[in-house]
Amino acid sequence: TNSTKEFIELKYAINLNKVSFGYHEDSLILKNISLNIEKNKTIAFVGSSGSGKTTLISLLSGLLVPSSGNLFIDDKNIIDIDKKTYQNKIGYISQDPVVFNDSIFNNITFWDEPNDINRKRFFNSVEQASIADFVLSLKDKEHTILGNNGINLSGGQKQRMSIARELYKSIDLLILDEATSALDTQTERDIQMNIDKLKGSCTILIIAHRLSTIKNADIICLMENGEIIAKGNFSELIDKSAKFQKMVELQEI
């Protein structure tokens, strides 16, 4: 019988207690991870490719289940929570956001009925994603067409559209998978401002590749070979981890 509980909202924290994961018992991708993520904090995961960052994010978003150990969302084990209702509360900002050949309104609401309630939600989310001024400056405002036959967006604007799209869903958890590719200084600055504006309004998990992002995170988890080898805020980590120090010096995040 399916006795999983509907997920309503994150109230206090997500807690990983000695969590390991592997597709096969003899080769674990994550080993013995313990971590407490308080509601509305910003957590950055850093470490070389293959260190387990993406797998850990997949566990936190309910796409994978721990092989051993427990993952609690507030006081409920994730295996007892209805996955669909949990994942509906998770926003995901990918490295290369998709823009549809359609209006800004439809791009953000996924073709929701443009009634008063949805329009209000739309304007709240573009406001929160710092793109309201841009939308209102356009001749056709939210009816402006994007994509191949429409206006071009900068990298920073695309990301803001993507953030607005996720915020429109009224989420609890925002996952940001940062692009590894180099960005021009302006885009990098814009994106940093985007993240800073959201801090404290939802729980943010970042697979981080930028120094600017990491500096402002509440907790940075340095991962290596499927383990968290050090954690703390930026200054704490600089003090206690030579490996992190070196990564920062070389800007090899």
Residue pairs with C-beta under 8 A, 6 or more apart in sequence:
3 80
4 80
4 81
4 82
4 83
5 76
5 80
5 81
5 82
6 82
6 85
7 73
7 81
7 82
7 85
7 86
7 88
7 89
8 85
9 89
9 172
10 39
10 73
10 74
10 89
10 172
10 173
10 203
11 39
11 74
12 38
12 39
12 74
13 36
13 37
13 38
13 39
13 74
14 36
14 37
14 60
14 71
14 72
14 73
14 203
15 35
15 36
15 37
15 71
15 72
16 33
16 34
16 35
16 36
16 59
16 60
16 69
16 70
16 71
16 72
17 34
17 69
17 70
17 71
17 72
18 32
18 33
18 34
18 68
18 69
18 70
19 30
19 32
19 33
19 34
19 59
19 66
19 68
19 69
19 70
19 71
20 28
20 30
20 31
20 32
20 33
20 66
20 67
20 68
20 69
21 28
21 29
21 30
21 55
21 59
21 64
21 66
21 67
22 28
22 29
22 30
22 67
23 29
25 67
28 67
28 226
29 52
29 55
29 226
30 52
30 55
30 56
30 59
30 226
30 227
31 225
31 226
31 227
32 69
32 227
33 56
33 69
33 227
33 228
34 228
35 221
35 228
35 231
37 43
37 60
37 203
37 205
37 219
38 203
39 172
39 203
40 200
40 201
40 202
40 203
41 203
41 204
41 218
41 219
42 195
42 199
42 203
42 204
42 206
42 216
42 217
42 218
42 219
43 203
43 204
43 205
43 206
43 217
43 218
43 219
43 220
43 221
44 206
44 208
44 213
44 214
44 217
44 219
44 220
44 221
45 53
45 56
45 57
45 205
45 206
45 207
45 208
45 220
45 221
45 223
46 53
46 208
46 209
46 214
46 220
46 221
46 222
46 223
46 244
46 247
46 253
47 53
47 222
47 223
47 224
48 224
51 223
51 224
51 225
51 226
52 223
52 225
52 226
52 227
53 207
53 223
54 177
54 207
55 64
55 226
56 223
57 175
57 177
57 205
57 207
58 64
59 65
59 66
59 71
60 71
60 173
60 175
60 205
61 87
61 90
61 92
61 173
61 175
62 78
62 81
62 83
62 86
62 87
62 90
65 78
65 79
66 78
70 77
71 77
71 78
72 78
73 81
73 86
78 86
88 169
89 169
89 170
89 171
89 172
89 173
90 171
90 172
90 173
90 174
90 175
91 163
91 166
91 167
91 169
91 171
91 173
91 174
91 175
91 202
92 166
92 174
92 175
92 177
93 159
93 162
93 163
93 166
93 174
93 175
93 176
93 177
94 162
94 177
95 177
95 178
95 179
95 180
95 181
96 179
97 158
97 159
97 161
97 162
98 162
99 107
99 146
99 147
99 153
99 158
99 161
100 106
100 107
100 146
100 147
101 145
101 146
101 147
101 148
101 149
101 150
102 111
102 145
102 146
102 147
103 142
103 143
103 144
103 145
103 146
104 126
104 135
104 138
104 141
104 142
104 143
104 144
104 146
104 161
105 114
105 122
105 142
105 143
107 146
107 161
107 165
108 122
108 125
108 126
108 161
108 164
108 165
108 168
109 118
109 121
109 122
109 168
110 165
112 118
121 168
121 170
122 142
122 168
123 132
124 167
125 164
125 165
125 167
125 168
126 132
126 135
126 142
126 164
128 163
128 164
128 167
128 197
128 198
128 201
129 160
129 161
129 163
129 164
129 167
129 194
129 197
130 160
130 193
130 194
130 197
131 157
131 160
131 161
131 164
134 157
134 160
135 141
135 142
135 144
138 144
138 151
144 150
144 151
145 151
146 153
146 161
153 161
154 186
154 187
154 190
155 183
155 184
155 187
155 190
155 191
156 186
156 187
156 190
156 191
156 194
157 190
159 190
159 191
159 194
160 190
160 194
163 174
163 194
163 198
166 174
171 202
172 202
172 203
173 202
173 203
173 204
173 205
174 198
174 202
174 203
174 204
174 205
175 204
175 205
175 206
175 207
176 195
176 204
176 205
176 206
176 207
177 207
178 206
178 207
178 208
178 209
178 210
178 213
179 209
180 209
183 191
188 210
188 212
189 212
191 210
192 210
192 212
192 213
192 216
195 204
195 206
195 213
195 216
196 216
198 204
199 216
206 213
206 217
208 214
208 217
208 220
208 253
209 253
210 253
211 248
211 251
211 253
214 220
214 234
214 253
215 234
217 233
217 234
218 233
219 231
219 232
219 233
220 231
220 232
220 233
220 234
220 237
220 244
221 228
221 230
221 231
222 228
222 229
222 230
222 231
222 237
222 241
222 243
222 244
223 229
224 243
229 241
229 243
230 237
230 240
230 241
230 243
230 244
231 237
232 240
237 244
238 244
238 245
238 248
247 253
